[in-house]
Each structure stands twice: as structure tokens, then as C-alpha cells.
Amino acid sequence: MKTRVEAGTDMAMIGAWDAGRNDAALAGVSGKKLDQVLEEDCTAGNLFLLRTGADGGGPVDVYVDSAVPDDVRKQCRAAKREFLISVPSGRLVVGGIEEYRSGPAKLAAAGSVVAVPGGNYALRCLVPKGEIHLDPPTRAELEATVGAEDSRYYRRIQMFALSAYFGVPLLFAGLTFLLGWKKALTVAAAVGFICYGLVRLISRNERFRRVARAENELWQQAHQRGLPTLIFELHRVSDTAGLSGGALHLKSLTEKN
């Protein structure tokens, strides 16, 4: 089973843990005390922690009791060992460590929770070897979905909005030399207001909204096809002998061995 979730962090740490660990023990905790508790929880197998080295995030693919496909694995670097992670509730959270044990009110959104059979798991982390490239949906794909005429209509509206976005500042700059900045600002603001109103009016049109929905769906499909920023491969284990919890630094995976 493969599930894609979105995970981000403002503390340069992304983790995986059981959703049942939602007490407030770490609410407001920082510094050495936080590091100590995180290390203890990792050692106990209650948390897998990836130190990313920077804030940010992106899509994370979670494979449960299924192997990462060979074509994907070839494009990734894998951690040298597996880590123990306990998920007794059957709900695995993948998210920024700021969400971990921060209380029920801050529990990670449902979109970052993966349903798994309750139990202990061996977790291996993989990351892409190079830059992650996204192949955007093509015009041909949009035309095949909504028709050529509606696709052209949608592109015309987009070009009009783009032209207004860049054209109004240029209009202001050009008129400043002829009329002075006050009159130029008045004219440019009026033109910008008219363009904004037209775009808002058109964007409420059912035809425009229908094509926009279709394009958004194509973008979502493109994101699903692309490589994630991280991969967690989990396999349920009944015997945890020889398996231990722990943490990992992203740098150890991104650097060539």
C-alpha cells in the first residue's frame, strides 16, 4: 500500500510517530530538554526522526508492507539500516516535529495520517538522488480533458490576467515621464482596478471555473506522478530482535557514499 502525504517543518525535523502520542509533554519545550526527550522516544521506537538541516517540506510517500518499485528505488538513496517504529493505534503520523506530543489541539491534520495495521514496523528512509523535477500538464492534456475550444478560452483569460499584472506597472512607469507620478498613478490604478474587476468577473463564470478545476486536477495528477521529497518504507514485524529505534540526518542520505 502506498500513500502520499504532505509534511513540512519549521524546526528542520520531520518525524513519523503513532497518532496516539498526542499528550502535551513537549508543548513549549525547546533546546536541550527537547533534544533529550526526542532522543529517548527515538531510542524506545516511539518516534522516527529525520533531521533535514533546513525548514521546508513536500510530498512524502509511505509504503506499508510493500516494496518501493525498482524504478523508483533506482532514483533514490536508501538509509543503510532500518529503524523500529511502534504504531499501536494503527494511525501513523508523518509531519513536522513541532506537531509531536504538542497536545490534541495541534495534532497533525488528517491529510498527514496514514492508516496501517497496528503493531511494530521496520522503517527505512529513502530520498531522491538529484533534483526533483515535475513534468507539468501539457496543453494537449488539457485539450483532451475539456476540449480545444475551452482550452484556448482559458489560456486567453490567463494571458489577459498576466498582461494586466505586468502591464499596469509598466504603464505607470511610462506615464510618469509624460504626466508626473501623481497623474500616472491615478491612471494606472484606474486601469488596474478595471482589469482586476474583469478578471474577477470572468473567474466566476461557470465555463472558466470548470476548465480551472480540470487543470487543477491535471496538476494534482502530475504531482502524484513525480518523485516525493522523502520515502518511508515500512514492513510490519512480529519479532523486534536486532531492530532498534533512532534518528537520521538527511545529509547522510544526500551525500554520495
C-alpha positions as CSV (number, residue, x, y, z in Angstrom):
1,M,0.0,0.0,0.0
2,K,1.3,3.4,-0.9
3,T,0.0,6.7,0.5
4,R,1.3,10.2,-0.3
5,V,1.1,12.8,2.4
6,E,2.3,16.4,2.7
7,A,4.8,17.1,5.5
8,G,6.6,20.3,6.4
9,T,8.7,21.6,9.3
10,D,9.7,24.9,10.8
11,M,12.2,23.2,13.1
12,A,14.3,21.3,10.4
13,M,12.9,17.9,11.7
14,I,10.4,15.6,10.2
15,G,9.2,12.6,12.1
16,A,6.9,9.6,12.0
17,W,5.0,8.5,15.1
18,D,1.8,6.9,16.4
19,A,-1.1,9.3,16.4
20,G,-1.9,8.1,20.0
21,R,1.1,10.0,21.2
22,N,-0.8,13.3,21.4
23,D,-0.1,14.4,25.0
24,A,1.2,17.9,25.6
25,A,4.5,16.8,27.1
26,L,6.6,18.8,24.6
27,A,4.3,21.8,24.3
28,G,6.5,24.9,24.7
29,V,9.7,22.7,25.3
30,S,12.8,23.6,23.4
31,G,16.6,23.4,23.5
32,K,18.4,20.6,25.3
33,K,15.3,19.4,27.0
34,L,13.5,18.9,23.7
35,D,16.5,17.1,22.2
36,Q,16.7,14.8,25.2
37,V,13.1,13.7,25.1
38,L,13.2,13.2,21.3
39,E,16.3,11.1,21.7
40,E,14.6,9.0,24.4
41,D,11.5,8.5,22.3
42,C,13.5,7.6,19.2
43,T,15.5,5.0,21.2
44,A,12.3,3.5,22.5
45,G,11.0,3.1,19.0
46,N,8.1,5.6,19.6
47,L,9.4,8.1,17.1
48,F,11.5,8.1,13.9
49,L,13.2,11.4,13.4
50,L,14.8,12.8,10.3
51,R,16.9,15.9,10.8
52,T,16.5,17.8,7.5
53,G,19.1,20.5,8.1
54,A,16.6,23.2,6.9
55,D,13.0,24.2,7.2
56,G,10.6,23.2,4.5
57,G,8.8,20.1,3.3
58,G,6.9,18.5,0.5
59,P,5.3,15.2,-0.5
60,V,6.2,12.1,1.4
61,D,5.4,8.6,0.0
62,V,4.7,6.0,2.7
63,Y,4.9,2.3,1.6
64,V,3.3,-0.1,4.1
65,D,4.1,-3.8,3.7
66,S,5.0,-3.3,0.1
67,A,8.4,-2.6,-1.5
68,V,9.3,0.6,-3.2
69,P,9.1,-0.2,-7.0
70,D,12.5,-0.8,-8.6
71,D,12.3,2.1,-11.0
72,V,11.7,4.5,-8.1
73,R,14.3,2.8,-5.8
74,K,17.0,3.3,-8.6
75,Q,16.4,7.0,-8.4
76,C,16.8,7.2,-4.6
77,R,19.4,6.7,-1.9
78,A,18.4,4.5,1.0
79,A,19.4,4.6,4.6
80,K,21.9,1.8,5.5
81,R,19.6,0.4,8.2
82,E,16.0,0.1,9.2
83,F,14.6,1.7,12.3
84,L,12.0,0.4,14.8
85,I,8.7,2.4,14.9
86,S,5.8,1.4,17.1
87,V,2.3,2.2,15.8
88,P,-0.2,0.5,18.2
89,S,-3.1,2.7,17.3
90,G,-2.9,1.9,13.6
91,R,-2.6,5.6,12.7
92,L,0.8,6.8,11.6
93,V,1.5,10.5,11.6
94,V,4.1,12.0,9.3
95,G,4.8,15.6,9.9
96,G,7.0,18.3,11.4
97,I,8.3,17.6,14.8
98,E,6.6,20.7,16.1
99,E,3.4,18.7,16.0
100,Y,4.8,15.8,18.0
101,R,3.4,15.5,21.6
102,S,2.1,19.0,21.3
103,G,-1.4,18.2,22.5
104,P,-4.6,17.1,20.8
105,A,-5.3,20.7,19.6
106,K,-2.2,20.6,17.5
107,L,-2.4,17.0,16.2
108,A,-1.3,16.8,12.6
109,A,-4.0,17.3,10.0
110,A,-5.9,14.2,8.8
111,G,-4.0,14.5,5.5
112,S,-0.8,13.6,7.2
113,V,-2.1,10.5,8.9
114,V,-1.7,7.0,7.3
115,A,-3.9,4.1,8.3
116,V,-1.8,1.0,9.0
117,P,-2.4,-2.3,10.8
118,G,-1.5,-1.7,14.4
119,G,1.9,-3.1,15.5
120,N,5.6,-2.7,15.2
121,Y,7.3,-1.8,12.0
122,A,10.8,-1.7,10.4
123,L,11.1,1.7,8.7
124,R,13.7,2.6,6.0
125,C,14.1,6.1,4.7
126,L,14.9,6.9,1.1
127,V,15.5,10.3,-0.7
128,P,15.8,11.1,-4.4
129,K,19.4,11.2,-5.6
130,G,19.1,14.5,-7.5
131,E,16.8,17.5,-8.0
132,I,13.1,16.7,-8.1
133,H,11.6,17.6,-11.4
134,L,7.9,17.9,-12.0
135,D,6.5,17.5,-15.5
136,P,3.7,20.0,-15.7
137,P,0.4,19.1,-17.5
138,T,0.6,19.9,-21.2
139,R,-1.8,21.9,-23.3
140,A,-2.6,18.7,-25.2
141,E,-3.7,17.1,-21.9
142,L,-5.9,20.0,-21.1
143,E,-7.4,20.0,-24.5
144,A,-8.1,16.3,-24.3
145,T,-9.9,16.8,-21.0
146,V,-12.0,19.9,-21.7
147,G,-11.8,20.3,-25.5
148,A,-9.7,22.5,-27.7
149,E,-12.1,25.5,-27.7
150,D,-12.4,25.7,-23.9
151,S,-8.7,25.3,-23.5
152,R,-8.0,28.2,-25.8
153,Y,-10.6,30.3,-24.0
154,Y,-8.9,29.5,-20.6
155,R,-5.5,30.4,-22.0
156,R,-6.8,33.7,-23.3
157,I,-8.1,34.7,-19.9
158,Q,-4.8,33.7,-18.3
159,M,-2.8,35.8,-20.8
160,F,-5.1,38.8,-20.2
161,A,-4.6,38.5,-16.4
162,L,-0.8,38.1,-16.9
163,S,-0.6,41.0,-19.2
164,A,-2.5,43.2,-16.7
165,Y,-0.3,42.1,-13.9
166,F,2.9,43.2,-15.7
167,G,1.3,45.9,-17.9
168,V,-0.1,48.1,-15.1
169,P,3.4,48.8,-13.5
170,L,4.9,49.4,-16.9
171,L,2.0,51.8,-17.8
172,F,2.7,53.7,-14.5
173,A,6.4,53.9,-15.3
174,G,5.8,55.2,-18.9
175,L,3.2,57.7,-17.9
176,T,5.4,59.1,-15.1
177,F,7.7,60.7,-17.7
178,L,4.7,62.3,-19.5
179,L,2.3,63.2,-16.7
180,G,4.2,63.1,-13.5
181,W,3.9,60.4,-10.9
182,K,0.6,61.5,-9.3
183,K,-1.4,61.6,-12.5
184,A,0.4,58.4,-13.7
185,L,-0.6,56.7,-10.5
186,T,-4.2,57.7,-10.9
187,V,-4.4,56.4,-14.5
188,A,-2.5,53.2,-13.7
189,A,-4.6,52.5,-10.6
190,A,-7.8,53.0,-12.6
191,V,-6.7,50.6,-15.4
192,G,-5.6,48.1,-12.8
193,F,-8.9,48.3,-11.0
194,I,-10.8,47.7,-14.2
195,C,-8.6,44.8,-15.2
196,Y,-8.9,43.2,-11.7
197,G,-12.7,43.6,-11.8
198,L,-12.9,42.0,-15.3
199,V,-10.7,39.0,-14.2
200,R,-12.8,38.6,-11.0
201,L,-16.0,38.7,-13.0
202,I,-14.7,36.2,-15.6
203,S,-13.3,33.8,-13.0
204,R,-16.8,33.4,-11.6
205,N,-18.1,32.2,-14.9
206,E,-19.0,28.5,-14.8
207,R,-17.1,27.8,-18.0
208,F,-13.9,29.3,-16.6
209,R,-14.3,27.5,-13.3
210,R,-14.9,24.2,-15.0
211,V,-11.7,24.4,-17.0
212,A,-9.8,25.7,-13.9
213,R,-11.0,22.6,-12.0
214,A,-9.8,20.3,-14.8
215,E,-6.4,22.0,-14.9
216,N,-6.0,21.7,-11.1
217,E,-6.8,18.0,-11.4
218,L,-4.2,17.6,-14.0
219,W,-1.6,19.4,-11.8
220,Q,-2.6,17.0,-8.9
221,Q,-2.0,14.1,-11.2
222,A,1.4,15.5,-12.2
223,H,2.4,15.9,-8.6
224,Q,1.3,12.3,-7.9
225,R,3.5,11.0,-10.8
226,G,6.5,13.0,-9.6
227,L,9.1,11.8,-7.1
228,P,8.4,12.8,-3.5
229,T,10.9,14.6,-1.3
230,L,11.1,11.6,1.0
231,I,10.0,8.0,1.1
232,F,9.3,5.9,4.2
233,E,9.2,2.1,3.5
234,L,7.6,0.2,6.4
235,H,7.3,-3.5,7.0
236,R,5.4,-5.0,9.9
237,V,7.4,-7.2,12.2
238,S,6.4,-9.6,14.9
239,D,10.0,-10.0,16.3
240,T,11.9,-6.8,17.0
241,A,15.1,-8.6,18.0
242,G,18.0,-6.9,16.3
243,L,15.9,-3.8,15.4
244,S,16.2,-0.5,17.2
245,G,14.8,2.9,17.0
246,G,16.8,6.0,16.2
247,A,17.2,9.2,14.2
248,L,18.8,10.1,10.9
249,H,20.3,13.2,9.3
250,L,19.2,13.9,5.8
251,K,22.8,14.8,4.9
252,S,23.9,11.2,5.4
253,L,21.5,10.2,2.6
254,T,22.0,13.0,0.2
255,E,25.8,12.7,0.1
256,K,27.3,10.0,-2.1
257,N,28.7,7.1,-0.1
